[in-house]
Amino acid sequence: MQMNTGVFLALLCAIGIWLYARWRSPRPEFAPLATADDDPLMLAAFARAKKSRPRFLSLARAPHGHALVKLRFVSSSGQTEHVWAEVLEVLSDTELGIRLVTPPVTHSGPLERLHRCSIDEVEDWQVRDADDRIHGGYSQQAMYAIARRDGVSLPKALLQHEAKYTDL
């Protein structure tokens, strides 16, 4: 059976578009755990992250493997989400250059991924050091604790990730 050249090219273009869309908008490996905005463990995590922002700035300016911040994002549908962004540059004690890495679930339409944000917008932070240890990540640690409290078993990969946190 001989494939028509036009059909082959259309199929090749469709695959190329699908691959580009997957690369441009990556999805997290694990779905986020649903937590209440007023959960005491999450509120404590955000308070701890806010209090430790000077430590974050110090770690983010030093050689590191990866630095992330969690921000409150209001999508095109008016929903508030909490998204992670990669810290590309510490511009000053009050401003960061970032790239959104967690695609907002409730947003539709184009979304610029490169931004500047104020340090006051940072809800949480985490920095992976040269020894692959993770500093900060208080909301992530709270999610693990909430999952356990609510009887959710964490997958092995998340348990291994949890073991890398230094700020327990």
Secondary structure, DSSP 4 states (H G I P E B T S, - for coil): -PPPHHHHHHHHHHHHHHHHHHHHS---SSPPPP--TT-HHHHHHHHHHHHTHHHHHHHHHS--SEEEEEEEEE-TTS-EEEEEEEEEEE-SSSEEEEEE-S--SS--S----EEEEEGGGEEEEEEE-TTS-EEE-HHHHHHHHHHHHTTPPPPHHHHHHHTTBS--
